[in-house]
Amino acid sequence: MALPDPAFSLSIPSLHDDTTLTGRVYHPAALYESYGQDGVEWAPRGAILAHPYAPLGGNQDNPVVLMAAEELLLQGFVVGTFNFRGAGTSRGHTSWTAKPEILDYMSFAGFFMHYLHLIGSSSASFQTRRHVSDATLSPIPSNTILPTEKMVISKHTTVLILGGYSYGSMIATSLPPIKSIVARFADGQTGTTEAEITLRAARLAHQWGNEQRQKAMASWARTRRPNGPGSHRSSPHMLFVMGGEESEPGSRRTSRDTRRSLDSIRKSFDFSRERRNYKRGDSSGSEGRGSQEDEAPRMMTPSPTTAFLLISPLLPPISTLATFFTDPARSFNQEPAAVQSRLTTHATLALYGTRDTFTSLKKLHKWSLELSNTTGSRFSSAEVPGAGHFWSEEDVEERFRESVGQFAERLSSHCPN
């Protein structure tokens, strides 16, 4: 499978200091099918993949990251990638402590969880609405704005893989508990970085959901309209109205007192595929400051079921070299034992090669064995003969893909479509 174009590219501010971070979101075919097939509801599941160390060339375009993304998409996962500060097109510089990078990951995780929740509920809502009536559809004037309907919450629990390759895996395992990340965004006040991030997720989910409903409803309508004289064969038009700036100028609160103009916010919606220009009605609604859409959405989604995918994980002493001999998890009052325990209480796959030059095979064996032998452990490891840290050797790609695919398939079995 070739990696498809991303559904969109985006930028968000970092929770650490508002540094601009760039990222992408990829949609699986199963998500699109949930809008086009009768009775098919997509079970919300997603994966975040963090890249290797930026000073050594790591960014979201890393081929190992993209190879893992391909396999996760095949299993129906929405995949999110992003650039840490100092990597790719993100602003800023790599830190010596990794604390800013942990907050970068948390920023994207907050966006991604909110987005997953919204598009999962959007899919469930569409399946509910389309079965309300099988009556012949009446023509809908092209300038009609359809009424907003209450969202139907998906019956499935969201599954989220927190993943990373090399340095990215170290950051993923140093994150605070997922419940604390969810709580931080739920408590975000208007104008804060948390609110900016959730607003970005809400707007992108709203736009994508509207586009898919237009396509699916048009197809559904064509199968039910009479084809006799006087019948209307045009598709029902659903007007999408973009809300105003994420935060009202003057209300935005940042650690460095920065302000974003409306133009810079609009530029961050860097859609990878050219979109149709939708016919708009009265533009006054799109710029209104008092509308409900402009209020900071509270992240009411429950904490997802989390899992970890650690590709070529870094262990001491290499891991401490990247953080100037500090433990990044301690920046968030986490003890090393608690971090390691998380890998046994959540489904975890550590995938590494026998010729990894960053961490010796002996250390990887010992680390994996200790975690696997813990009572009730859900930790697993996959060892690929001949593979190095960069996965560039011949005959290792197939085993890599197989391991990632099987891990994702096991998680998917708990949230079947």
Salt bridges, closest charged atoms under 4 A:
ASP17 OD2 - ARG85 NH1 3.09
ASP17 OD2 - ARG256 NH2 3.78
ASP18 OD2 - ARG252 NH2 2.99
ASP18 OD2 - ARG260 NH1 3.45
ASP38 OD1 - HIS131 NE2 2.57
GLU41 OE1 - LYS155 NZ 3.05
ASP61 OD1 - ARG24 NH1 2.73
GLU70 OE1 - ARG401 NH1 2.79
GLU71 OE2 - ARG401 NH1 2.73
ASP104 OD1 - ARG85 NH2 2.90
GLU149 OE2 - ARG129 NE 3.88
GLU194 OE2 - ARG184 NE 2.85
GLU196 OE1 - ARG252 NE 3.62
GLU211 OE1 - ARG275 NH1 2.97
GLU245 OE1 - ARG289 NH2 3.81
GLU246 OE2 - ARG200 NH2 2.36
GLU246 OE1 - ARG203 NE 2.78
ASP257 OD1 - ARG259 NH2 3.11
GLU287 OE2 - ARG266 NH2 2.89
GLU293 OE1 - ARG203 NH1 3.83
ASP294 OD1 - ARG203 NH2 2.90
ASP327 OD2 - ARG330 NE 3.94
GLU335 OE1 - ARG330 NH1 3.23
ASP356 OD2 - HIS389 ND1 2.96
GLU383 OE1 - HIS365 NE2 2.49
GLU397 OE2 - ARG401 NE 2.77
